[in-house]
Amino acid sequence: MTIDNPKITVVVPTYNERENLPVLVARIHALGIQNLSVLVVDDNSPDGTGAVADQLAAESMGAVSVLHRKEKDGLGRAYVAGMARALAENSDIVIQMDADLSHPVSAIPTMLDLIRTSGAALVIGSRYVAGGSTASDWPWHRKALSAWANLYVGAVLNLKVKDATAGFKAWRADALVRIDVAIVRSDGYSFQVEMNYRAARQGLKIAEVPIHFEERVEGASKMNLREQLESALTPWKLRFQR
C-alpha cells in the first residue's frame, strides 16, 4: 500500500546537543521534502539545547517543534514521548534519528520511498547490509563489539534483521500503533531491539537500507554501563515474556 503526500515527522531526542542540533535541522530541511517537520524532544539539557531548539522552532515557520521534558529520563522514554506526539498530530510516517550527526540525512529519501512503495512498515538505516559501514575511526574492538551485539540479538530472538541495534529508522504510523509503542519500557540500545522484536512479532515487513555511520564530532556519548547490561539482558527478557 502506498502513502500519497504523507505527513512526516522526524523525532530527534536531545541531551546536550546544542552544537549539533542546528546542523542536523539544516541538513534535514535542505532535502526539500514536502510535508516534513522535525520534533525535538529535549530532556532539560543543561547546556541550553532546549533554548536552541526553541529558537530553531521560532525561525522555522512551523517546520520545527519542541517537546520539553523536565528531566533526563532515557532515550527510550524520549522516543516514546516524541512518537506519541507525532501520532497525536496525525503523522503518517515517523522517522527516528540521533542528534549527534552520526546518521546520514541523505538516506531519508530512500527510506521514505521504501515505506511508500514496498509495503515495508519499518525501514532501518543499517550498517550491516551490503553497502553499509561503521565509522572509519572506530577502533577494531568497538567494531567487533557492535557486530557481535547484533549477532547475539539475532540469535536469541531469531530476528531476521542485520542491524538490530540501529537507531535510524522510518516507521509507518499504523505500525507504531500496532506494536503499542506507548508501553515500550526498554531504554538505550534495548529500546531499538524491543521495537524491532515487536514489529517482527506482529508480522510487519521490515526492510534495511545501507548507511555509513559517522562518529559524533561534538559532545559525548550517552551510553553507560547500566545500558550495556540492559542491552545484554533484554533479548532474553523478550524471548521468555508472555
ChimeraX attribute file (.defattr): number of C-alpha atoms within 10 A of each C-alpha:
attribute: neighborCount
match mode: 1-to-1
recipient: residues
	/A:1	9
	/A:2	13
	/A:3	15
	/A:4	9
	/A:5	11
	/A:6	17
	/A:7	18
	/A:8	24
	/A:9	30
	/A:10	25
	/A:11	28
	/A:12	24
	/A:13	27
	/A:14	25
	/A:15	24
	/A:16	22
	/A:17	25
	/A:18	22
	/A:19	16
	/A:20	19
	/A:21	23
	/A:22	17
	/A:23	13
	/A:24	21
	/A:25	23
	/A:26	11
	/A:27	15
	/A:28	19
	/A:29	17
	/A:30	11
	/A:31	13
	/A:32	10
	/A:33	13
	/A:34	11
	/A:35	12
	/A:36	20
	/A:37	23
	/A:38	25
	/A:39	24
	/A:40	27
	/A:41	25
	/A:42	26
	/A:43	23
	/A:44	19
	/A:45	19
	/A:46	12
	/A:47	13
	/A:48	14
	/A:49	23
	/A:50	25
	/A:51	16
	/A:52	16
	/A:53	26
	/A:54	17
	/A:55	15
	/A:56	21
	/A:57	18
	/A:58	13
	/A:59	11
	/A:60	15
	/A:61	9
	/A:62	11
	/A:63	17
	/A:64	22
	/A:65	21
	/A:66	21
	/A:67	19
	/A:68	18
	/A:69	15
	/A:70	10
	/A:71	12
	/A:72	14
	/A:73	12
	/A:74	17
	/A:75	24
	/A:76	20
	/A:77	21
	/A:78	24
	/A:79	22
	/A:80	19
	/A:81	18
	/A:82	25
	/A:83	28
	/A:84	17
	/A:85	17
	/A:86	24
	/A:87	17
	/A:88	9
	/A:89	11
	/A:90	14
	/A:91	21
	/A:92	19
	/A:93	26
	/A:94	27
	/A:95	26
	/A:96	21
	/A:97	21
	/A:98	20
	/A:99	24
	/A:100	26
	/A:101	20
	/A:102	19
	/A:103	24
	/A:104	18
	/A:105	18
	/A:106	13
	/A:107	15
	/A:108	21
	/A:109	13
	/A:110	14
	/A:111	24
	/A:112	24
	/A:113	14
	/A:114	19
	/A:115	24
	/A:116	19
	/A:117	12
	/A:118	14
	/A:119	16
	/A:120	23
	/A:121	22
	/A:122	28
	/A:123	24
	/A:124	26
	/A:125	27
	/A:126	28
	/A:127	24
	/A:128	21
	/A:129	15
	/A:130	12
	/A:131	11
	/A:132	15
	/A:133	16
	/A:134	19
	/A:135	14
	/A:136	12
	/A:137	10
	/A:138	12
	/A:139	9
	/A:140	9
	/A:141	9
	/A:142	12
	/A:143	16
	/A:144	11
	/A:145	11
	/A:146	15
	/A:147	17
	/A:148	12
	/A:149	18
	/A:150	19
	/A:151	17
	/A:152	15
	/A:153	25
	/A:154	19
	/A:155	12
	/A:156	13
	/A:157	18
	/A:158	14
	/A:159	18
	/A:160	14
	/A:161	21
	/A:162	20
	/A:163	26
	/A:164	26
	/A:165	25
	/A:166	21
	/A:167	21
	/A:168	23
	/A:169	22
	/A:170	26
	/A:171	24
	/A:172	23
	/A:173	23
	/A:174	15
	/A:175	21
	/A:176	22
	/A:177	13
	/A:178	12
	/A:179	20
	/A:180	13
	/A:181	18
	/A:182	14
	/A:183	9
	/A:184	16
	/A:185	12
	/A:186	20
	/A:187	22
	/A:188	21
	/A:189	22
	/A:190	25
	/A:191	25
	/A:192	21
	/A:193	27
	/A:194	25
	/A:195	21
	/A:196	24
	/A:197	24
	/A:198	19
	/A:199	20
	/A:200	19
	/A:201	11
	/A:202	12
	/A:203	10
	/A:204	17
	/A:205	15
	/A:206	19
	/A:207	22
	/A:208	22
	/A:209	20
	/A:210	19
	/A:211	23
	/A:212	19
	/A:213	20
	/A:214	17
	/A:215	16
	/A:216	16
	/A:217	11
	/A:218	13
	/A:219	13
	/A:220	11
	/A:221	9
	/A:222	11
	/A:223	11
	/A:224	9
	/A:225	8
	/A:226	10
	/A:227	17
	/A:228	13
	/A:229	11
	/A:230	17
	/A:231	23
	/A:232	15
	/A:233	13
	/A:234	19
	/A:235	21
	/A:236	13
	/A:237	13
	/A:238	15
	/A:239	12
	/A:240	8
	/A:241	6
	/A:242	5
